[in-house]
Amino acid sequence: MIERLANRYQILKRLGEGGMADVYLAHDELLNREVAIKVLRGNLALDPVALLRFQREANAASGLSHPNIVEVYDVGEEQGHHYIVMEYVRGKTLKQLIQQRGALEKKEALAIMDQLVSAVNEAHKNNIIHRDIKPQNVLIKDDGTVKIADFGIATVADALQLTQTDTVLGSVHYLAPELARGESASMQSDIYSLGVCFYELLTGEVPFRGESPVQVAMKHLKEEMPSVLDFNPSLPMSIENIVLKATAKNRIHRYKTTDDLLVDLKESLMDKNKQAKRVEFVQGKDGDETIILQKVNTVKTDRKADVRRLYWGIGLVVLAMLALTLILALSGIFNPEYNMVEVPDLMNKTLSEAREALFDSGIEIAPNINYELTDDVEAGKIVKITPSVGTLVEKGSTINITLSEGMYYVVKDYKNLPFEEVKLDLKDTKITIRVEYLASQDVAQGIILDQSLLLPGTKLNPSRSYEIKFVVSAPVEFLIPQIVGLNVAQAQAQLESLGAVVYLNQLSTENMSEEELNNLVRDVVVSITPEPLTYYTQGGNNFIVLSYY
């Protein structure tokens, strides 16, 4: 591992690695601060394309100054090591946050999107397209500040692409349809990725899954964006519309600029949007949202000849249509009972049961099976059919089905419950428990005082890992003060203020001489059990005894 760079950056540890570079935590001895340093792997330093991409990232990020963009401090090369020195962000990635907590509450999701879109907006105003916007490249500081990073495949708008495949380097789950087709990136491509990020914040899941990246890319090309309202019907239509408009298949139907997207995000919960209608796009052939008509070359001809040709053409078309109608009618194809079939009820059936039920029906199941978590349907059972049950479709049609991936695990409200019982309740889940103990005089030992990271009611994917944090009441512990010689009432008050249970023991004077009685100081602590200056834990049946005359 590299130990030092530029005679000022002391490498402390490796933070992670990407496709082209390793990232290290380092100490900047000149400015006495922690920094992150991205170092191009040595074997790529001789690759002109990789080196150009690395330099392009440095140029793109260093030219941007925004509170929601990771700041670049320095760029350099030393002994073949090409490096970028950046702001070190303490926190976690947005992807880690979603994996830990699942779907976020709408106001929190909007707050994150507001910062994320503001950062991309700054890049766009500087004519820079990010091209790899995804939660893995978004950092969340401990104070909630959003920082976008990794301009590794960013490009200047309208610039020449390095390679054809360079346009699809970003993660396929956030890839705009036009990039999957091999077209050049645009600012609307970034807006599509932002829309997918917003969807994931609101649902805890990416919109499309597949067995391979190609399958996922094809879904981005062909399938409708799933509705966030299917996951959470309480969300307003204004938020659904933001996702739909940002992720429109045709980029001309998306937001023109990130400024427009920012306005809708800020106004989504305003009263004027409470009755918003669902946005709709005109669909063209094969799922395209527009149809482009090609121009044809024309030549001037004799007008009478044109008219004659027109009449002859119309006559031939009419005769052909009559003949075709007669043939189809005789063959029985125009008979609805012959050509149409009703989509049967396949709900709660397994895939094999559904195929058996459709045998000889003239309906087939589309090869791409969708999966989603449900509230009450076990894994492997059908939960959604498109077209819906009872719809008349032509024989030979295919239907799309969605299988249950399993049931959500719904997070309970664990506050005021015994911690040991809750540990047993979570034993068979993939939830990691973090505990913070807090001494409490008012609550019994081992009771959960607070719950965070996973809030009550949050729906979790049982196959994924999460983290929950509890604050648990702990017994009071303190050093017994030296209070021998104090007034007993004052000593008792002092100990009770520390959380101790105090018993008073008045000693007998029956065997004292008259002289001893005359010299006796009453109501003063003469001894304490346990002894002063020892550690004492207030728990169970423990108590402190103050003895006095």
Buried (B, 14 or more C-beta within 10 A) or exposed (E): EBEEBBEBBEBBEEBEEEEBBBBBBBBBEEEEEEBBBBBBBEEBBEBEEBBEBBBBBBBBBBEBEBEBBBBBBBBBBBEEBBBBBBBBBEBBBBBBBBBBBBBBBBEEBBBBBBBBBBBBBBBBEBBBBBBBBBBBBBBBEEEEEBBBBBBBBBBEBEEEEBEEEBBBBBBBBBBBBBBBEEBBBBBBBBBBBBBBBBBBBBBBBBBBBBEEBEBBBBBBBEBEBBBBBEBBEEBBBBBBBBBBBBBBBBBEBBBEBBEBBBEBBEEBBEEEBEEBEEBEBEBEEEEBBEEEEEEEEEEEEEEEEEEEEEEEEEEEEEEEEEEEEEEEEEEEEEEEEEBBBEBBEBBEBBBEBBEEEBEEEEBEBEEBBBBBBBEEBEBBBBBBBEEEEEBEBEEEBEBBBBBBBBBBBEBBEBBEBBBEEBEEEBEEBBBEBEEEBEBBEEBEBBBBBEBEBBBEEBBBBBEBEBBBBBBBBBBBEBEBBEBBEBBBEEBBEBBEEBBBEBEEEEEEEEEBEEEEEEEEEEEBBBEBEEEBEEEBBBBEEEEBEBBBB
